[in-house]
Amino acid sequence: PRMVYVNKMDIMGANFYRVLDMIKDRLKANPVPIQLPIGAEDKFRGIIDLINMEADIYYDDLGKDMRVEPVPADMLEKAQQYRTELVEAVAELDEELFMKYCEGEELTKEEIKKALRIGTLNNKIVPVVCGTSYRNKGVQNLLDAIVEYLPSPLDIPSIEGVNPKTDKEELRHSSDSEPLSALLFKIMTDPFVGRIAFVRLYSGTMKTGMTLINATKGKRERIGRILRMHANNRQDIEEAYAGDIVAVVGLKESSTGDTLCDMNHPIILEQMTFPEPVIRVAIEPKTKAGQEKMGIALQKLSEEDPTFKAYT
């Protein structure tokens, strides 16, 4: 399930309607705008919400002074046209709504939202929103739409894995009460914390200090710290739950694509396959002193990127 966010509406050449056409032509998808931009490029000043039929107008450059107003008169016709298309698109997904629509009855906001969510989950509809992230305009609406229409971990099928002891397929449901299973999908070197591993918990809970097994390599690992990562800062947490994405400090043997799980319930989740490198470059340090530094830097790079290999 997915959604399209047309960003940079304030940049020269921004054209929301051209993007809609390109989504149809090139991606063969079914884009349904749930918002329209008011103006574009340096004239971009707000967003029309097609479900509520109201406009969010920005009166400053940083998206802090936002006022909800009626749809501007010069855009009313276009907004009504796109709202009709939106209602038609969601009515087609539900027999009850379709009958109601054919009989000329008005669909409620709740009915439109519910049908939009079902259409997005089934990949029949791709909701389209717009804004400019740099100026903090439209981002709040985007987050609201993510919460309303995209799937939570409970809306998607349970993850399949293989038990390394029996080689049989097993399921892990997205629940805190299930045995822990987590996929390590990225290694990063943080200047303050050192080597951190990003993991997605598919089931169970993870606590600091607990010992897990890396089922892919058959090694034990201890969780030193669990961090919730924000853009430019990090927050220590004691426990993470099914569905969470967190960073873990203290893993010694694990690398990208490994599965961490409960000692008594081993499982290996989807294996990641990485392409073989196709470009080679020879490099050498300028000085003897630089040799050690270069070795450390190359080792860090190859830890972070599984497709990067270095040898002497």
C-alpha positions in Angstrom: 0.0 0.0 0.0 1.3 3.4 -0.8 0.6 7.1 -1.1 2.1 9.9 -3.2 3.3 13.1 -1.6 4.1 15.8 -4.2 6.8 17.8 -2.5 8.6 21.1 -3.4 5.4 22.8 -4.6 7.2 26.2 -4.0 10.1 25.4 -6.4 10.3 26.7 -9.9 8.7 24.3 -12.4 6.4 22.7 -9.8 3.3 21.3 -11.5 1.0 19.1 -9.5 -1.3 18.1 -12.4 1.7 17.1 -14.6 2.8 14.7 -11.8 -0.7 13.2 -11.7 -0.5 12.5 -15.5 3.0 11.0 -15.1 1.9 8.7 -12.3 -0.8 7.3 -14.6 1.4 7.1 -17.8 4.7 5.9 -16.3 3.7 4.0 -13.1 0.3 2.7 -14.5 -1.2 3.5 -11.0 -4.6 4.9 -10.1 -3.7 8.3 -8.4 -6.6 10.0 -6.6 -5.9 13.5 -5.3 -7.3 14.1 -1.8 -5.7 17.6 -1.8 -5.1 20.3 -4.4 -2.4 23.0 -4.2 -3.4 26.7 -4.2 -0.9 28.3 -6.6 2.6 26.9 -7.4 6.2 28.0 -7.4 6.6 31.3 -5.6 2.8 31.7 -5.7 2.1 28.5 -3.6 0.2 29.6 -0.6 -2.0 26.8 0.6 -3.8 23.5 0.1 -7.4 22.5 -0.6 -8.7 19.6 1.4 -11.0 17.8 -1.0 -12.7 15.7 1.7 -13.7 18.5 4.0 -13.9 21.0 1.1 -11.9 23.7 2.9 -8.6 25.4 2.4 -5.5 25.6 4.6 -3.9 29.0 3.8 -0.4 29.9 4.9 0.3 33.5 5.9 4.1 33.1 6.7 7.1 31.5 5.2 7.6 28.7 7.7 4.1 27.1 7.9 3.4 28.3 11.4 0.6 30.8 10.6 -2.0 28.5 9.0 -5.7 29.4 8.8 -8.6 27.3 7.7 -10.7 29.2 5.2 -13.4 28.5 2.5 -12.1 27.3 -0.8 -10.9 30.4 -2.9 -13.6 31.4 -5.5 -11.2 31.0 -8.5 -10.5 27.4 -7.5 -14.0 26.3 -6.5 -14.9 24.8 -9.9 -11.6 22.8 -10.1 -12.0 21.6 -6.5 -15.6 20.5 -7.1 -14.5 18.6 -10.2 -11.7 16.7 -8.4 -13.9 16.1 -5.4 -16.5 14.4 -7.7 -13.7 12.3 -9.1 -12.6 11.3 -5.6 -16.1 10.4 -4.6 -16.6 8.3 -7.8 -13.3 6.5 -7.2 -14.1 5.5 -3.6 -17.8 4.6 -4.5 -16.5 2.1 -7.0 -14.8 0.2 -4.2 -17.9 -0.5 -2.1 -21.2 -1.8 -3.3 -23.2 -0.1 -0.6 -21.6 3.3 -1.3 -22.0 2.8 -5.1 -25.7 2.3 -4.7 -25.9 5.3 -2.4 -23.9 7.4 -5.0 -26.0 6.2 -7.9 -29.2 7.3 -6.1 -27.8 10.8 -5.8 -27.1 10.7 -2.0 -24.2 12.6 -0.6 -21.4 10.4 0.9 -20.3 11.4 4.4 -16.7 12.3 5.2 -16.4 9.2 7.4 -17.6 7.0 4.5 -15.2 8.6 2.1 -12.3 8.1 4.5 -13.2 4.5 5.3 -13.4 3.6 1.6 -10.2 5.4 0.8 -8.4 3.5 3.5 -9.7 0.1 2.2 -8.7 1.1 -1.4 -5.2 2.1 -0.2 -4.7 -1.1 1.8 -5.8 -3.2 -1.3 -3.6 -1.1 -3.6 -6.6 -0.1 -5.8 -6.2 3.6 -5.1 -3.1 5.8 -4.5 -4.0 8.9 -2.5 -2.1 12.0 -3.6 -1.2 14.9 -1.3 1.0 17.9 -1.7 3.1 20.5 0.1 6.6 21.8 0.6 8.5 20.1 3.4 11.3 22.7 3.5 8.8 25.4 4.4 6.8 23.1 6.7 3.6 23.4 4.6 1.5 20.4 4.1 3.6 18.2 6.3 1.0 18.0 9.1 -1.7 17.1 6.6 0.6 14.4 5.2 1.2 12.9 8.6 -2.6 12.9 9.2 -3.1 11.1 5.9 -0.4 8.5 6.8 -2.2 7.7 10.1 -5.6 7.6 8.4 -4.9 5.6 5.2 -1.7 3.6 5.5 -1.6 0.2 7.1 -0.5 -0.3 10.7 1.5 -3.4 11.4 -1.8 -5.1 12.3 -3.2 -4.5 8.8 -0.5 -6.5 6.9 0.0 -10.2 6.8 2.1 -11.9 9.5 5.8 -12.3 8.7 7.0 -15.6 7.4 10.3 -17.1 8.4 12.3 -20.4 8.6 13.1 -22.2 11.8 16.9 -22.9 11.5 16.6 -26.1 13.6 13.8 -27.7 11.6 14.0 -25.8 8.3 10.2 -25.5 8.4 8.3 -22.3 7.7 6.9 -20.5 10.7 4.8 -17.4 11.2 5.3 -14.5 13.6 2.3 -12.3 14.3 2.6 -8.6 15.0 2.0 -8.9 18.7 3.9 -8.1 21.9 3.0 -11.5 23.4 4.7 -13.5 20.5 8.4 -14.6 20.8 10.8 -11.8 19.8 11.8 -11.6 16.1 13.5 -8.5 14.6 15.3 -7.8 11.3 18.5 -5.8 11.3 18.3 -3.7 8.1 21.0 -1.0 8.5 24.3 -0.5 10.3 25.5 3.1 10.9 28.5 4.6 12.7 27.4 7.4 15.0 30.2 9.9 16.1 28.8 10.0 19.6 27.5 6.4 20.2 29.6 4.3 17.9 28.3 1.4 15.9 24.5 1.3 15.9 22.1 -1.2 14.3 18.7 -0.2 13.0 16.2 -3.0 13.7 12.5 -3.5 12.9 10.6 -5.6 15.5 8.1 -7.9 13.8 7.0 -9.6 17.0 7.6 -9.6 20.8 9.4 -7.0 22.9 13.0 -6.1 23.3 14.5 -4.8 26.5 17.9 -3.3 27.3 20.3 -5.8 28.8 18.6 -8.9 27.3 20.5 -11.6 25.5 19.3 -12.7 22.0 20.4 -15.0 19.4 21.4 -13.9 15.9 19.7 -16.8 14.1 21.4 -16.0 10.8 24.9 -16.5 12.2 24.0 -18.6 15.3 25.7 -16.2 17.6 24.6 -14.7 20.9 24.2 -10.9 21.2 23.5 -8.6 24.2 21.4 -5.5 23.8 23.4 -2.7 25.4 21.1 0.3 24.7 17.9 0.9 22.7 17.6 4.3 21.1 14.6 6.0 19.5 16.2 8.0 16.6 15.0 11.5 15.7 16.4 13.6 12.9 19.4 15.0 14.8 19.1 13.6 18.3 18.5 10.3 20.0 16.5 9.2 23.0 17.3 6.2 25.3 14.3 3.9 25.8 14.1 0.8 28.0 11.9 -1.3 25.9 10.7 -1.6 22.3 7.5 -3.4 21.0 6.2 -5.2 18.0 6.0 -2.8 15.0 8.7 -0.5 16.3 11.8 0.6 14.4 14.7 1.4 16.8 18.5 1.6 16.9 20.4 -0.8 19.1 23.9 -0.3 20.6 26.2 -3.2 21.7 25.8 -5.8 18.9 29.2 -7.3 18.1 28.7 -10.0 15.4 25.5 -8.9 13.6 25.3 -7.2 10.2 22.7 -6.0 7.7 20.1 -8.6 6.9 20.5 -10.7 10.1 17.6 -11.8 12.2 17.7 -11.3 16.0 15.3 -13.4 18.0 14.3 -15.1 21.2 16.9 -17.7 22.4 14.3 -20.4 22.7 12.3 -19.6 19.5 14.9 -19.2 16.7 13.6 -18.0 13.3 15.3 -16.5 10.2 13.2 -13.8 8.5 13.6 -12.8 4.8 17.2 -13.0 3.7 18.5 -10.0 2.0 20.6 -10.6 -1.1 23.0 -8.0 -2.2 24.4 -7.5 -5.7 28.1 -8.1 -6.3 30.1 -4.9 -6.8 30.8 -4.0 -10.4 33.3 -1.1 -10.1 36.7 -1.4 -8.6 39.0 1.4 -7.4 42.5 1.2 -6.1 43.5 3.7 -3.5 46.5 4.2 -1.3 47.3 6.5 1.6 49.7 9.4 1.0 51.7 8.8 4.2 52.6 5.8 6.3 50.6 7.4 9.2 47.5 7.6 7.0 47.5 3.8 6.5 45.9 2.9 9.8 43.3 5.6 9.5 42.4 4.5 6.0 42.0 0.9 7.2 39.6 1.9 9.9 37.6 4.1 7.6 37.3 1.4 5.0 36.2 -1.1 7.6 33.5 1.2 8.9 32.3 1.7 5.3 32.1 -2.0 4.6 30.2 -2.5 7.8 27.6 0.1 6.8 27.2 -1.0 3.2 27.0 -4.7 2.4 27.8 -4.1 -1.3 31.1 -2.3 -0.4 34.0 -4.7 -0.2 37.6 -3.7 0.6 40.8 -5.9 0.5 44.5 -5.3 0.6 
